[in-house]
């Protein structure tokens, strides 16, 4: 599958009834470049160009729907891959790239010769893992405890039961036989559903603007990469994005900087009734509610899409999770790298590197491809939903997951010698960077990869520390 093929597939999934109009839109986008752009047997460049390109084209078409002129869009595979590694290339005041992982985050060999991946970047996850293992917190302590005492499947189950973040490295065949894999396979790549019979607002009058999403208000209740990338993408096409964090919730500093570009940032403690009411008040005047909590978590606090559609007819609710909203793992905590391990992606990458069924060390994708792609697909689907709202009215629910994105990547086919591709350094993609003065210092980061002829993507405001703004809309 070429990058162009993948983009066309993604676009047509979102426009099944549009016929000639959908294909005419595809005539307006150029997709130069091809895989392999990074050392991988998977078509990561194809995934990057398709997901980012679709978001750029959706922004251009939404701008046209609001009265703007048609325009050409371009997404270069090389620039798209730089965007997929944005957190790796981030620099503040000329300093070295940030360390993004705790030493205990990574792969460990188990007593029965399997591999398990632990995710311990947050202190409470690390402490929970150490309690289950009954060991000290050095990487060597953890490795000894796992190798001496735990079979892979048993540890995977024990950590999941404790609500912690880990994944057994499975083969593609093992994953395909798993009940959760079958649940994911029953879903499309993404869902855009009208919230039937609830919040059936009339189509709003077109609001012309200089930018595709000018005047569109987004409440962004996400952290880490996938959800924040979705909000950041909406921001660089002109949306007013208000990021809401819990003051008690952990974050990773470089991700706050990289993914906070273009957004305002406030805090609300949703454990408190008054804060929940403040969030409801924000949503009543918003167009999009973007959230990355596990399925059902926010519904229990009164923020189910159906409830929000009653409260704010015309709302577009966007839900992002790890393993999808179906299946026995729908509430399981997960991150990009864990989904890679669970679903056979790491096994495929590792065996290709070792050229044998047993490998000496697991090898993941060369970037957080599932996170970034899911974020861009979420932004793309959000803009499609906004276009449908403009044409049909109604309230809408967009659902995406890392596992659905990973499954799509696995269907694209593999590149036999893909791992022979050259590694890409920051110097190699220096022309993809921009520098901005921010409260954190002078930030060097990857500029938006999609190029729109008439409404170029850019960040209207710099990243700010968490809680720098009040939880309210501007005038």
C-alpha positions as CSV (number, residue, x, y, z in Angstrom):
1,X,0.0,0.0,0.0
2,X,1.4,3.4,-1.0
3,X,1.0,6.6,1.0
4,X,-1.5,7.8,-1.6
5,X,-3.5,4.5,-1.5
6,X,-3.7,4.7,2.3
7,X,-4.8,8.4,2.2
8,X,-7.5,7.6,-0.3
9,X,-8.7,4.6,1.7
10,X,-8.9,6.8,4.9
11,X,-10.7,9.6,3.0
12,X,-13.3,7.3,1.4
13,X,-14.0,5.6,4.7
14,X,-15.2,8.9,6.0
15,X,-17.1,9.9,2.9
16,X,-18.9,6.7,1.7
17,X,-21.9,8.5,0.4
18,X,-20.2,11.5,-1.2
19,X,-19.2,9.8,-4.5
20,X,-17.8,12.3,-7.0
21,X,-17.4,15.0,-4.4
22,X,-15.1,12.8,-2.3
23,X,-12.9,11.8,-5.3
24,X,-12.8,15.4,-6.5
25,X,-11.4,16.4,-3.1
26,X,-8.7,13.8,-3.4
27,X,-7.6,15.5,-6.6
28,X,-6.5,18.5,-4.5
29,X,-3.8,16.7,-2.4
30,X,-0.3,15.7,-3.3
31,X,1.6,13.0,-1.4
32,X,5.3,12.9,-2.4
33,X,7.6,10.3,-1.0
34,X,7.4,6.7,0.0
35,X,8.5,4.1,2.6
36,X,10.9,3.1,4.1
37,X,11.6,6.5,5.6
38,X,12.6,5.0,9.0
39,X,14.2,1.6,9.8
40,X,11.1,-0.6,10.1
41,X,9.5,-3.5,8.3
42,X,6.2,-1.6,8.7
43,X,4.9,1.1,6.5
44,X,5.2,3.9,9.1
45,X,5.7,6.6,6.5
46,X,2.5,5.5,4.8
47,X,0.6,5.7,8.0
48,X,2.1,9.1,8.8
49,X,1.4,10.7,5.5
50,X,-2.1,9.2,5.2
51,X,-3.3,10.3,8.7
52,X,-1.7,13.8,8.6
53,X,-2.7,14.3,5.0
54,X,-6.3,13.4,5.6
55,X,-6.4,15.9,8.5
56,X,-5.0,18.6,6.3
57,X,-7.4,17.9,3.4
58,X,-10.4,17.8,5.9
59,X,-9.3,21.2,7.1
60,X,-9.2,22.6,3.6
61,X,-12.6,21.1,2.7
62,X,-14.2,22.5,5.9
63,X,-12.8,25.9,5.1
64,X,-14.4,25.7,1.6
65,X,-17.7,24.6,3.2
66,X,-17.5,27.7,5.3
67,X,-17.2,29.9,2.2
68,X,-13.4,29.8,1.6
69,X,-11.8,29.0,-1.8
70,X,-10.6,25.6,-2.9
71,X,-6.9,25.1,-2.2
72,X,-4.2,22.5,-2.8
73,X,-2.8,20.4,0.1
74,X,0.5,18.6,0.2
75,X,1.9,16.1,2.7
76,X,5.5,14.9,2.2
77,X,6.3,11.5,3.7
78,X,9.6,12.8,5.1
79,X,7.9,15.8,6.9
80,X,5.1,13.5,8.2
81,X,7.7,11.1,9.7
82,X,9.4,14.1,11.4
83,X,6.0,15.0,12.9
84,X,5.6,11.4,14.1
85,X,8.8,11.9,16.1
86,X,8.1,15.4,17.3
87,X,8.7,14.6,21.0
88,X,12.1,13.1,20.2
89,X,13.3,16.2,18.3
90,X,12.0,18.7,20.9
91,X,14.6,21.0,22.4
92,X,14.5,24.0,24.8
93,X,17.2,26.7,24.8
94,X,19.4,24.5,22.6
95,X,19.5,21.7,25.1
96,X,19.7,18.0,24.4
97,X,16.5,16.1,23.7
98,X,14.5,15.1,26.7
99,X,14.6,11.7,28.4
100,X,11.0,10.4,28.0
101,X,11.1,7.1,29.8
102,X,11.8,5.8,33.3
103,X,14.5,3.1,33.4
104,X,12.0,0.5,34.5
105,X,9.9,1.2,31.4
106,X,10.8,-1.4,28.8
107,X,11.1,-5.1,28.1
108,X,12.0,-7.9,30.5
109,X,12.5,-11.6,29.9
110,X,10.3,-13.9,32.0
111,X,10.9,-17.2,33.7
112,X,9.4,-19.1,30.8
113,X,11.4,-17.3,28.1
114,X,8.8,-14.9,27.1
115,X,9.1,-11.1,27.0
116,X,6.9,-8.6,28.9
117,X,6.8,-4.9,28.6
118,X,6.3,-2.7,31.6
119,X,5.2,1.0,31.5
120,X,6.4,2.8,34.5
121,X,6.7,6.5,33.5
122,X,4.3,7.6,36.1
123,X,5.3,7.2,39.8
124,X,2.1,5.5,40.8
125,X,2.4,3.0,38.0
126,X,6.0,2.3,39.0
127,X,5.1,1.8,42.7
128,X,2.2,-0.5,41.8
129,X,4.5,-2.7,39.6
130,X,7.1,-2.9,42.4
131,X,4.4,-4.0,44.9
132,X,3.3,-6.8,42.6
133,X,6.9,-7.9,42.0
134,X,8.0,-7.4,45.6
135,X,11.3,-6.0,44.7
136,X,13.5,-2.8,44.7
137,X,13.1,-0.1,42.1
138,X,16.3,-0.5,40.0
139,X,16.0,-2.0,36.6
140,X,18.3,-4.9,37.7
141,X,16.0,-5.6,40.7
142,X,13.0,-5.7,38.5
143,X,14.7,-7.9,35.9
144,X,15.8,-10.4,38.6
145,X,12.3,-10.6,40.1
146,X,10.6,-11.3,36.8
147,X,13.2,-13.7,35.5
148,X,13.2,-15.7,38.8
149,X,9.5,-15.7,39.8
150,X,7.1,-15.0,36.9
151,X,5.9,-16.7,33.7
152,X,4.9,-14.1,31.1
153,X,1.2,-14.8,30.9
154,X,0.8,-14.9,34.7
155,X,2.6,-11.6,35.2
156,X,0.6,-10.0,32.3
157,X,-2.6,-11.0,34.0
158,X,-1.5,-10.0,37.5
159,X,-0.5,-6.5,36.5
160,X,-3.7,-6.0,34.5
161,X,-5.7,-7.2,37.5
162,X,-3.9,-4.6,39.6
163,X,-4.8,-1.8,37.1
164,X,-1.2,-1.4,36.0
165,X,0.3,-0.9,32.6
166,X,2.1,-3.9,30.9
167,X,1.8,-6.1,27.9
168,X,3.0,-9.6,27.1
169,X,4.9,-9.6,23.7
170,X,2.6,-11.7,21.6
171,X,3.0,-13.1,18.2
172,X,0.5,-11.9,15.5
173,X,-1.1,-15.4,15.5
174,X,-1.5,-15.3,19.3
175,X,-3.1,-11.9,19.1
176,X,-5.4,-12.9,16.2
177,X,-6.7,-15.7,18.4
178,X,-7.3,-13.4,21.4
179,X,-10.9,-12.3,22.1
180,X,-9.8,-8.7,22.3
181,X,-8.3,-8.9,18.8
182,X,-11.5,-10.2,17.5
183,X,-13.4,-7.3,19.1
184,X,-11.1,-4.8,17.5
185,X,-11.4,-6.5,14.1
186,X,-15.2,-6.1,14.3
187,X,-14.8,-2.3,14.3
188,X,-13.9,0.0,11.5
189,X,-10.8,2.1,11.7
190,X,-12.7,5.0,13.2
191,X,-16.4,5.7,13.9
192,X,-18.4,8.9,13.3
193,X,-21.9,8.4,14.5
194,X,-24.8,10.7,14.9
195,X,-26.1,10.7,18.4
196,X,-29.6,9.7,17.3
197,X,-32.6,11.5,18.6
198,X,-30.6,13.5,21.2
199,X,-29.3,17.0,20.7
200,X,-30.6,17.2,17.2
201,X,-29.6,20.8,16.6
202,X,-30.3,22.4,13.2
203,X,-27.3,22.9,11.0
204,X,-25.5,26.0,12.2
205,X,-25.2,28.9,9.9
206,X,-21.8,29.0,8.1
207,X,-19.2,31.1,10.0
208,X,-16.7,32.4,7.4
209,X,-13.2,32.8,8.8
210,X,-9.7,33.3,7.6
211,X,-8.7,29.8,9.0
212,X,-10.5,26.5,8.6
213,X,-11.5,26.2,12.3
214,X,-11.7,29.8,13.3
215,X,-14.3,30.2,16.0
216,X,-14.5,26.5,16.8
217,X,-14.1,25.9,20.5
218,X,-12.5,22.6,21.7
219,X,-12.4,21.4,25.3
220,X,-9.3,19.1,25.4
221,X,-9.4,16.6,28.3
222,X,-6.4,14.5,27.2
223,X,-2.8,13.8,28.2
224,X,0.5,12.3,26.8
225,X,0.4,11.9,23.0
226,X,-2.6,10.6,21.0
227,X,-5.3,12.9,22.4
228,X,-3.0,16.0,22.7
229,X,-1.9,15.5,19.1
230,X,-5.6,15.6,18.1
231,X,-6.2,18.8,20.0
232,X,-2.9,20.3,18.7
233,X,-3.9,19.5,15.1
234,X,-7.2,21.3,15.6
235,X,-5.4,24.2,17.1
236,X,-3.0,24.6,14.2
237,X,-5.9,24.8,11.8
238,X,-7.4,27.7,13.9
239,X,-9.5,26.2,16.7
240,X,-9.7,27.8,20.1
241,X,-8.4,24.8,22.2
242,X,-8.7,24.9,26.0
243,X,-6.7,22.1,27.6
244,X,-8.0,20.9,30.9
245,X,-5.8,19.0,33.3
246,X,-6.4,17.6,36.8
247,X,-4.0,19.4,39.2
248,X,-3.3,16.0,40.8
249,X,-2.6,14.1,37.6
250,X,0.9,13.3,36.4
251,X,2.3,14.6,33.2
252,X,5.6,14.3,31.2
253,X,7.2,17.7,30.8
254,X,8.4,17.5,27.2
255,X,5.0,16.2,26.1
256,X,3.3,19.2,27.8
257,X,5.6,21.5,25.8
258,X,5.4,19.7,22.4
259,X,1.6,19.0,22.5
260,X,0.6,22.2,24.2
261,X,1.4,24.4,21.3
262,X,-1.5,26.4,20.1
263,X,-3.6,25.8,23.3
264,X,-4.5,27.5,26.4
265,X,-4.2,25.5,29.6
266,X,-6.3,25.3,32.8
267,X,-6.9,22.9,35.6
268,X,-10.1,21.4,37.1
269,X,-10.2,18.7,39.7
270,X,-13.1,16.6,38.5
271,X,-13.3,14.8,41.8
272,X,-15.0,17.9,43.0
273,X,-18.7,18.7,42.2
274,X,-17.9,22.4,41.6
275,X,-15.2,21.6,39.1
276,X,-17.5,19.2,37.2
277,X,-20.1,22.0,36.9
278,X,-17.4,24.3,35.6
279,X,-16.5,21.7,32.9
280,X,-20.2,21.4,32.0
281,X,-20.4,25.2,31.7
282,X,-17.4,25.1,29.3
283,X,-18.9,22.3,27.2
284,X,-22.2,24.2,26.9
285,X,-20.3,26.8,24.9
286,X,-18.0,24.4,23.0
287,X,-18.2,22.8,19.6
288,X,-15.9,19.8,20.4
289,X,-15.3,17.8,23.6
290,X,-12.1,15.7,23.2
291,X,-11.3,13.1,25.9
292,X,-8.8,10.3,26.3
293,X,-10.2,8.5,29.4
294,X,-11.0,4.7,29.5
295,X,-14.4,3.9,28.1
296,X,-17.1,4.6,30.7
297,X,-14.9,6.6,33.1
298,X,-16.2,10.1,32.2
299,X,-19.8,8.8,31.7
300,X,-19.7,7.8,35.4
301,X,-19.1,11.5,36.2
302,X,-21.9,12.7,34.0
303,X,-20.1,13.3,30.7
304,X,-21.4,10.6,28.5
305,X,-21.9,11.8,24.9
306,X,-25.7,11.3,25.1
307,X,-25.8,13.5,28.2
308,X,-23.7,16.2,26.6
309,X,-25.8,16.2,23.5
310,X,-28.8,17.0,25.6
311,X,-27.0,19.7,27.4
312,X,-25.3,21.2,24.3
313,X,-27.1,20.2,21.1
314,X,-24.6,20.2,18.2
315,X,-21.6,19.0,20.3
316,X,-19.0,16.7,18.6
317,X,-17.7,14.3,21.3
318,X,-14.4,12.6,20.5
319,X,-13.3,9.5,22.5
320,X,-9.8,8.1,22.3
321,X,-8.7,4.9,24.2
322,X,-6.1,2.1,23.9
323,X,-7.9,-1.1,23.1
324,X,-11.2,0.2,21.7
325,X,-14.6,0.4,23.4
326,X,-15.4,-3.3,22.8
327,X,-14.1,-6.6,24.1
328,X,-12.8,-7.8,27.5
329,X,-9.9,-5.3,27.4
330,X,-12.1,-2.2,26.7
331,X,-11.3,-0.8,30.2
332,X,-7.6,-1.9,30.2
333,X,-5.0,0.8,30.6
334,X,-2.7,1.1,27.7
335,X,-0.2,3.2,25.8
336,X,1.2,3.0,22.3
337,X,4.2,0.8,23.1
338,X,2.0,-1.6,25.0
339,X,-0.5,-2.0,22.2
340,X,2.5,-2.6,19.9
341,X,3.6,-5.4,22.2
342,X,0.2,-7.0,22.7
343,X,-0.8,-7.0,19.1
344,X,2.2,-8.6,17.5
345,X,3.8,-5.5,16.0
346,X,6.9,-5.7,18.3
347,X,7.2,-9.5,17.6
348,X,7.2,-8.9,13.8
349,X,9.7,-6.0,14.1
350,X,11.9,-8.1,16.4
351,X,12.0,-11.3,14.4
352,X,12.7,-9.3,11.2
353,X,15.7,-7.8,13.0
354,X,17.0,-11.1,14.2
355,X,15.9,-13.1,11.2
356,X,14.7,-15.9,13.5
357,X,11.6,-16.8,15.6
358,X,13.5,-16.2,18.8
359,X,15.1,-12.8,19.3
360,X,17.5,-11.5,21.9
361,X,15.7,-8.3,22.7
362,X,12.3,-6.9,21.5
363,X,12.3,-4.1,19.0
364,X,9.4,-1.7,18.8
365,X,8.5,0.7,15.9
366,X,11.0,3.5,15.4
367,X,8.4,6.1,16.7
368,X,5.2,6.2,18.7
369,X,3.3,5.7,15.4
370,X,0.1,4.4,16.9
371,X,-0.2,7.4,19.2
372,X,0.5,10.0,16.5
373,X,-1.6,8.4,13.8
374,X,-4.5,7.9,16.2
375,X,-4.3,11.6,17.1
376,X,-4.3,12.8,13.5
377,X,-7.1,10.4,12.6
378,X,-9.1,11.7,15.6
379,X,-8.6,15.3,14.3
380,X,-9.5,14.2,10.8
381,X,-12.7,12.5,11.9
382,X,-13.6,15.5,14.1
383,X,-13.4,17.8,11.2
384,X,-15.5,15.4,9.1
385,X,-18.1,15.4,11.9
386,X,-18.0,19.2,12.0
387,X,-18.7,19.2,8.3
388,X,-21.6,16.9,8.7
389,X,-23.0,19.0,11.5
390,X,-22.7,22.0,9.1
391,X,-24.6,20.1,6.4
392,X,-27.1,18.0,8.4
393,X,-27.2,19.4,12.0
394,X,-27.2,17.0,14.9
395,X,-24.7,16.0,17.6
396,X,-21.9,13.5,16.8
397,X,-19.6,11.0,18.4
398,X,-16.2,10.1,17.1
399,X,-14.4,7.0,18.4
400,X,-10.8,5.9,17.7
401,X,-8.3,3.7,19.5
402,X,-4.6,2.8,19.3
403,X,-5.6,-0.9,18.7
404,X,-7.7,0.0,15.7
405,X,-4.9,2.1,14.2
406,X,-2.4,-0.7,14.9
407,X,-4.6,-3.1,13.1
408,X,-4.7,-0.8,10.0
409,X,-0.9,-0.5,10.0
410,X,-0.6,-4.3,10.1
411,X,-2.9,-4.6,7.0
412,X,-0.7,-2.3,4.9
413,X,1.9,-5.0,4.2
414,X,5.5,-5.2,5.2
415,X,8.8,-4.1,3.7
416,X,11.2,-7.0,3.5
417,X,14.4,-5.0,4.0
418,X,12.8,-2.0,5.7
419,X,15.0,-2.1,8.7
420,X,18.0,-1.4,6.4
421,X,16.7,2.2,6.0
422,X,19.0,4.8,7.5
423,X,18.2,6.3,10.9
424,X,17.0,9.9,10.8
425,X,18.7,12.4,13.1
426,X,17.5,15.9,14.1
427,X,20.0,17.4,11.8
428,X,18.6,15.4,8.9
429,X,15.2,17.1,9.3
430,X,16.3,20.5,10.6
431,X,14.3,22.1,7.8
432,X,11.1,20.7,9.4
433,X,11.6,22.6,12.7
434,X,10.4,26.0,13.9
435,X,11.5,28.0,17.0
436,X,9.2,29.9,19.3
437,X,9.8,31.9,22.5
438,X,7.7,30.4,25.3
439,X,7.4,30.6,29.1
440,X,9.6,27.4,29.0
441,X,12.4,29.1,27.0
442,X,13.1,29.1,23.3
443,X,11.4,25.9,22.0
444,X,12.6,24.1,18.9
445,X,9.8,21.8,17.7
446,X,8.5,20.2,14.5
447,X,6.3,22.5,12.5
448,X,2.9,21.3,11.1
449,X,3.7,18.8,8.4
450,X,0.7,19.4,6.1
451,X,1.0,22.3,3.7
452,X,-2.2,24.1,2.8
453,X,-1.9,26.6,-0.1
454,X,-4.2,29.3,1.2
455,X,-4.7,28.6,4.9
456,X,-1.3,27.4,6.2
457,X,-1.3,25.5,9.5
458,X,0.4,27.4,12.3
459,X,0.2,27.9,16.1
460,X,-1.4,31.2,17.1
461,X,-0.1,30.9,20.6
462,X,3.0,29.3,22.3
463,X,2.8,26.4,24.7
464,X,2.3,27.4,28.3
465,X,2.7,25.6,31.7
466,X,-0.3,23.6,33.0
467,X,-2.8,25.8,34.7
468,X,-1.5,29.1,33.1
469,X,-5.0,30.1,32.1
470,X,-8.4,30.2,33.8
471,X,-11.0,27.6,32.9
472,X,-13.1,29.9,30.8
473,X,-13.7,31.0,27.2
474,X,-12.4,34.3,26.0
475,X,-14.7,37.0,24.7
